[in-house]
Amino acid sequence: MLRAYFNSIKVPELRKRILFTFGILAVCRLAANIPVPGIDPEGLKALFAALEKTNAGDGVMNMVNIFSGGALQKFAVAALGIMPYISASIIIQLMTPVFPALEKLQREGDSGRQKLTQWTRYLTLLICAVQGSAVAIGMQNAPSLFGLNNSIQVVSNPGFMFCLTAVVIMTAGTMALMWLGEQITERGIGNGISIIITVNIVSRMPEAFGQMFSLLTAPKAPGEMEFTSIHLVLMIIFFLAVTAGAVLLNQGVRQIPIRYAERRAGASSPVGQTTYMPLKVNFSGVMPLIFAGAVVTFSGFFLGWLAGLGHSPDAGSFTTAISSLAASCMAILNFETVSHMIFMSLCIIVFSFFWVANQFNPVRIADDLKRGGAYVPGIRPGQPTADYIDHTMTYITVIGTLGLVILALIPNFLSGSFGIPYVAASFFGGSTMLIQVGVVLDVLRQIEANLVARHYDGFLSKGHLKGRRSS
C-alpha cells in the first residue's frame, strides 16, 4: 500500500493532478479564514463562548460550523460553505423524476446535463441570498435570538448596508467555492465538491484533538467522571470499529442474479450467461442525514427565534406564551436529550425511504431487463420482476436505514453520556463520518485506476478498491 502512494508521485500527470487539488484546497481554506467586513472579532468570540456555555443552539451552530470548516465561527467569506450548492443539487435531483421536462433534459446527454447544471447554479444563487440574509440578520440579533446577554455586540454598525454587504460577499464566496470544486473535478483528483466538504470537516480535527487532550488534563470537579488514558485507548478502538462499520455500510450491496435467455447483439457471451445486478444497502447515501440535519437545524433556529421574542420589553401576553412554548420545545429537543434522538431517528427513516422511492424505479429496471432479453431466475419478466426488485430493495433499505440511525446517534450518545465535546464526538459517527469514508474511498479508487492504467500496483494486492459509484 505504501508503495502505491510513492508511485502516485512518480506519474507526472497524476502528480500534477494531486498538487493542483492541494493548491485549490489551500485557496478554499483561505476563504474560510477571511472575515466579512463589519464584524467585531471580540464580540463574535464572546457570542460563541456564551453559546458554548449555555448550550443555546449548541447542536445547530456546531453542525453548521463543522460543515463550513469553522468559517461560521469566524463569519468568514465562506461562512455559508458549499452547502447551498449541495441543497440546490438535491432539489434539482428530487424534481427530475417528478417533472417530465427535467427528466427529458437528463436523457439528452451532455447538452441536457449542462442545462440542468446551469439551473442548479441559478438556484444556488437564490439559496445563498436567503441563507445569507438569515445568517446576517441572525448575527445582528444573536443575543435576542438565543436568549443571551444583550451587551454582546457582534456587528459594529448593524443595519441594511451590513446585511447587503454580508449577503453579497458570502454569496460570492459560495459561488467561488462551487467553481473551485468544479476545477478539482475537471483537473484534479476526485469529486471537487465532496473533497471541499471533507477538508472542511477534517480542518476541525485539531480542535477535536485539543478537546480530547483537555479531557485528559483538565481538573475534575467532585462527582464528575474522570477521563483517563484507558478511556482514550477505548475511544480509539471504538473509532476504528465505527469506521469499519461505515465502510461496510457504504460498500455493502445485495446482488440479484440476472440471466440472459438469448445471445445479445454484439456480445460474445454464451446463451444463459448469469450476471448480477448490485443493489446498494445504503442506496440513499448521506442524503437522509443531510435532510434530517437540515430539519433539526431550521427547527432549532425557528424555535430560538420564537423563544427570543419573549425577551422584548414590548412583548404582550400572547407573544410571551408563544415564547414560553418555544423555549419548552427547545428544552425537549435539546441536542443531548432522548427526545432529540427519537426526532432525529424518525427524520432519517422518513427521508431514507422517501429518497429511495423518489430515485429508485423498479418498474423501469424490470422493463429494461425484459427489453434486453434478461430475467431474474425463478421470477417471471415484467410486473413480477418489478415487485421482486421492489421487495428486495425495501428489505435492504430497512437494514441500511438502521445502520444510518445508529451512525447518526453515536455523536449524541458520546456527547450526552460521556461529556465529550460535540466537535470531537462528531468524528465518531454521523454524516461527517459517512462523507469522509465515501470521499476517501472515491479518491483512492481514482488514484488506483491511474496507477493500474500505467502498469503500477494498486493499493490492494488482490482486487481493486470500489468507489461510491462503482456499484
N, C-alpha and C positions, 0 to 999 in steps of 0.2 A: 504493500500500500504506500509506504514512504517513497518507494522508487517512482510511483506514478506521479506524486507531487513534484519530484525533481524533473521528471520527464516533461511535465507540462511547461516548465520554464525553458526547456531545450527547444521546443517547437516555436519558431518565430511568430507565426500567426496567432497561435494560442497565447503566447506570452504577451503579444500586443493587445489582445482582447482582454486579458486579465488586468494588465496595467491600465488600460482605458477604463475598465469598470471601477478600479480603485480610485482613479482620478475623479470620475464623476461622483462617486460616493463621498469623496472629500468635499466637493462643492456642496452637496446636499447637507452634509453635517455643518458646513459653514453657515448655510441659510437657517439652520436650527439654532444658531447662537447669536444672530444679529437681531437686537430688539427693535420693535416698532417704535418710531418716534412718539414722544408724548407720554411715555411710561416712566413712572418713578420707580427705580430699581429697589429702593428700600421699602417702599410701600408694597411692591409686588412680593418681596421676600416676607414681609410681615403678614400678608394675606395668606400665603401658602403655609406659613408657620402656624397661623391661627386655625386654618382648615385641618392641619395635621393634629393639632392639639385637641380640637373639639370634635373631630371626625365628621364635620359638616361637609357633605358631598364628597366624602373621602373616596369611596369606590368609584364614583363618577369621574372626579378630577384625575385620580390616579390612572384610570383606564385610558382616558383621552391623552394624558401626559405621556404614557408609555408608548402609544402608537405614534405620537408626534416626535418621539425621541427626546423628550424634555423641552421641546420648543414652546409648549403652552406655559410651562412654569417660568420661562423667560419672556413670554409674549413676543416671540421672535417672528421674523418674516415668514417662516414655515410653520407657524403655530397651528394652522389647520391641517398640516401634513398632506399626505396623498389620499386621505380617506374620502374627500369629496369626489375624486375621480373614481374611486372604488365604488362609492354609492351610486354614481351615475351609470357605471358599467353594469352593476347589479340590476338597476331599474330597467335599462335597455334589454338586458338578458331576460328578465322576467316578462317584459312586454312583448318580446319577439314571438313566443308561441301563441299569444293572445290575439295579436293584430296581424292579419294576413299580409299587409303591406310590408311590415318589418320582416316577416318570415320569408317573403319573396326576395327582399334585398339580401338576406343572409345566404340564399341559394344562388345568387347571381355571381358568386365568385369574388374576385378582388375588388371590382368596382362597387359591388353592393356592400362589402365589408368596409371599404373606405367611407362610404356614405354613412354607415352606422357609427363609425369612429368619429366622423365629423359631428353627428348629432350628440354623441357621448360628450364631446368637448363642450358643446354649447350647454348641455345640461350641467356639466361640471361648473361652468361659469355661474349658472343660476344657483346651484347649491352653495358655491363659495360665497355668493352675495348674501344668501340667507344665513348660513352658518357664521360668516364673518361679522354680520350685523349683530347676531345673537351674542357672539363672544365679546365684541367691542362694547355693547350695551351692558353685558354682564360684568365686564371689568370696571365699568363706571359705577355700577350699582352693586358690586360684590358684597359689601358689608350687609346691606339690607337683604340681598338675595339669599345669603347663607346665615342670616341672623347673627352677624358678628358685630364687633365694636365699630361704630360709625366713624371713629377717629382714623381708621385705616383709609388712606387716600392712595389709590393705585395710579390714577390718571392725573397728570399735572394740571392740564386745562381741559376738563370734561366739556363735552358739547358736541354739536353736529359735525364740526370740522374734524374733530378727533375720530369720530365714528367713520366718517367718509374716508379719511386718510388710512385708517387701520384696515378698513374693508378692501380698499384698492390694493394696499401693499400685501395683505395676506392672500388675496385672490391671485395677485401676480406671483407670489411665492409658490402657491399650489400649482399654477399653470406651468411655472418653470420646472417644478419637480416632475410634473407629468411629462414634459418634453425631455427632460434628462433621463427619465425612466425609459422612454421610447428609444433614446440613443443607446442606452445599455442593451436593450433587446436587439437592436439592429447591429451594433458594432462591438458589443461586449459579450459577456457570458451570462446566460440565464435570462429570466423574465425581469426586466428592469424595475417595474412597479413593485413586484414581490420582494426583490432584493432591497429596495429602498425601505420598505416596511420592516423587513428583517433587521437591517442595520439600525433603524430607529429603535427597535426593541432591544437589540444587543447593546446599544450605546448606554442603556440603563444598568448594564451588568456591573460596572464598577461601583455604582451606588448600592446595588444589591449586596455585593461582597462587603462593602463598608458597613451595611446594616447588620449582616451576619456576624462580622467581627465585633461590632458594638454589643451584640447579644452575649458574646463570649466574655468580653472585658468589662462591661458596664456593671456597677454595683447593683445588687438586687435588694428590693425592699423586703421587709419581713412578710413571709407568706407567699411571695412571688416565686414562680417556678424558675429554677436555675438552669441556664443553658450551658452545658459542658461540651468538652471536645468529643465525648462519646455521642452526644446528640448530633454534633456536626457530622461525624462519620456516618451515622444512621441517615442523616439528611442526604448525604452524597449518594449512598446506596439507593435510597428512595428515588432520588433524581434520575439515576441510571435506569431504574426499573420503570419509572414513568416514561422516560424517553423511549425505551424499548417498546412499551405499550403503544405510544404514539406512532412509532414506526409501523407496528403491526396494523394499527387502525388505518393508517394512511395507505399501506400497501396491500391490505387484505382484499381478496377477490373470491367470488363464487363462480366457478367455471361451469357453464352449461354446455353439454356436448351438442355439436351440430354436425349432421351428416348430409352429404350431398348425394342425391339419388342418381344423378347422371353427370356426365362429363361437362364441365363448364367451358364456355367458349374461350379459347386462348390459353387454357390451363392444361398442365401436363399431369394433374393429379388423377389417380385411378378412380373408377366408379366406386361409390360408397366410402370415400375417404372421410374420416372423422376429425373435425377441428373443435375448438372450444371458444365460446363467447364469454369473456370475463365480465362479471357484474361486480362493481366495487362495493365493498361492505360499507364504506363511508362515502357514498355517492355524492352527498351534498358538500363534502369537504368541510371547510371552515365557515361556510356561509351561515349555518344556524347559530354559531357562536357570535358572529358579527351582528346578525339580526337581533338576537337576544340581548347582546351588549348595547345595541342602539336603543332598544325599547327601555332597558333599565336606565341607560344614560339620560334619555329625554324625560323619562318619568321622574328621575331624581331632580333634574333641572326644573321641571314644571312644578313639582311639589315644593321645591325650595323657594321658587318664586312666589307661590301662593302663601307659604309659611311666612315669607318676608313681608307680605302686605300688612300683617297684623302689627308690625313694629312701627308703622307710621302713626304720628300723633293724631292724624285726621281720620284714622280708621274707625268705621262705625261698628255697630254690634254684629251686623251680618258679615262684614269683612273679617272681624275678629273671630267669628265662629268658623268661617271657611279656613282662616289661617290656622286655627287650632286643630281642625280636622286634618289639614295637610301636614301639620307637624306630627300628628299621631300616625299618619300613614308613613311618613318618613321614618319614624321610630320602628314601625312594624317591618318596613322594607329596608332597614339598616343593613349595610353590606355584610355584617358578621352574624346576622340572625338566621334562624332556621327558615323563617317565612321568606326571606330573600332567596335562600337556596331553592325553596319549593317554586317560587315565582320564576326564577331563572331556569329551572329544570323544565317547567311547563312551556316556557317560551322556546327552549331548544327543541323539545319534542314537536311542538306545533310547526315551527319553521323548518325542521328537518323533513317532515312528511310533506309539507307544502312545497318545498324545493324539489323533492323527488317527483311529486305529482305534476309539477309545472314543467320540469325539464326532461323527465323520462317518459317516453311514449311506447308502451309495449305493443300497441296495435300497429304502429308504423314498423317496428322491428319485425313483427310477425309477417307483415305484408312484404317487406324486403326479403326475408328468408324464403317466402313462398315464390316470389318472382325469380329468385336466384336458384330455384330447384333444391333448396335446403330444408331440413326439418329437424326437430328435436326427437331423438329416438323414443318411441313409445307414446308420442303426442301427435295428434292429427294437425296438419297445417291449418292456418287461418286463425279463427277465434279461439279454439282450444289452446293453440300455442301462445297467443296473446295472454290468455288467462293464466297459463302456467308461468310465463315470464313475470307477469304482474304479481302473482302469489309469491314467487321466489324473491322478487325484489322487495316486496313488503316484509318478508321474513328477515332478510339480511339487513334491511333498514332499521328494524327493531333492534338488532344487535349493534349496528353502527351507532344508532342514537343513544343507546345505553352507554356505549363507550364514550361518546361525546359528553354526556351528562356527567359521568364520573370524572372525566378530564377537566371539565369546566368548574367543578365544585372543589377540586383539590386546593386552589389558592384560598378560597373562602374558608375551607376547613383548617388549613395551616395557620391562616391569619387569626381566625376566631378562637381556635382551640389551643394553639401554642404561642400566640402573641408574636408570630413572625411578621414583620412589616410587609405590606402588600407588594411593594416593588420586588422584594426578594421572593415572596411566595408566588408571584405571577410566573416565575421561570419554572415552576414545578407543574404547570398544567395550563389549562385554558387555551384560548385562541393563540396566545403568544407561542406556546409550545408547539401547537399543530402547524402554525405558519413557519416557524423556524425549521422543523423537521421536513416539511414539504419542500421548502425552498432549497435547503442544503442538499437534499436528495436530487432535486432537479438540476442544480448547478453541477454536482458531482457526475451526474449522468451525462451532461453535455460535455464536460471535460473528458470523461472516459471515452465518449464517442469520437472526439477529436483525436485522442491518443490511439485508439484502436484503428482508426482510418489511416493512421501513419505508421502502423505496424509496431506500436508500443504496447506494453502490457497495461491493462486497466487496473482498477482498484481492487478487484476480486480475482483470485486465482482461477476460480471456476464461475461461469455465468457472467452476467452483467447487471449493473445497477438498474433499477426501474425508477423512472421519474414519476411525477404525479399524473402525467397524461399518457404514459406508456402503455397503460392497460385500457 
